[in-house]
């Protein structure tokens, strides 16, 4: 079974982040890195204004239902440096994105150590970040819509990568 961490980059919705925490807890994900403008729960020596960090934490907690306390997380300001660090630690960087270079997750053979990048709700992962990924994976869509909500897609991808390696 793969060791998986999540890199949640530039996700706006506190509710999506809360849902991702809850999914991570349920699937035994090792850690979540929250990068860019992604909201994050209260941390030690938090530099945000207290009323803002409290409001954000309450909103995340609403959907996380306490998973923000059971899943390790870290706010990281520089995603490029984070990716370089993870690569030095032998993580394979996967980007979950609909892209012309995407591999179908159904036939993808996951490595032992995965850092899964998930990105913006509407625009997806920035092209410059896709270039830093070792592989881009996508969930096949069977209906009329082009993609799932970021928290739903994360849950589907994590479950598949963890329990159904091809």
WOQUI-V276199 format. One line per field, one symbol per residue. ss: DSSP state (a for helix, b for strand, c for the rest). phi: phi as a letter, one per 20 degrees, with the letter a starting at -180 (. if undefined). psi: psi as a letter, one per 20 degrees, with the letter a starting at -180 (. if undefined). A space follows every 50 residues. Layout:
# WOQUI-V276199
ss=???
phi=???
psi=???
This chain:
# WOQUI-V276199
ss=ccbbbbbbbccccaaaaaaaaaaaaaacccbbbbbcccccccccccccca aaaaaaaaaaaaaaccaaaaccbbbbccaaaaaaaaaacccbbbbbcccc ccbbaaacccccbbbbbbcbcccbccaaaaccccbbbbccccccccccca aaaaaaaaaaaaaccc
phi=.feccddedleefffffgffgffgffdmffacddcmegfbfgcflfeffg fffffffffffgdflnffeddfbbecfcfffgfgffffemeeeddebfbf efefffdeefffccdeeccgfdenffgffgfeffbddcefddeefebegg fffffffffffedcff
psi=pqpprqooplphphhggghhggggghjkphqpporcjpqqrprpkpiqpg hghggggggghhhhlihihipprppphohghgggghhhjkppoppoqoqh jqqphhjpoqrhopoopqaqggiapqhhhhhiqhqpqqpppibhqhrrqh hghggggggghgilp.
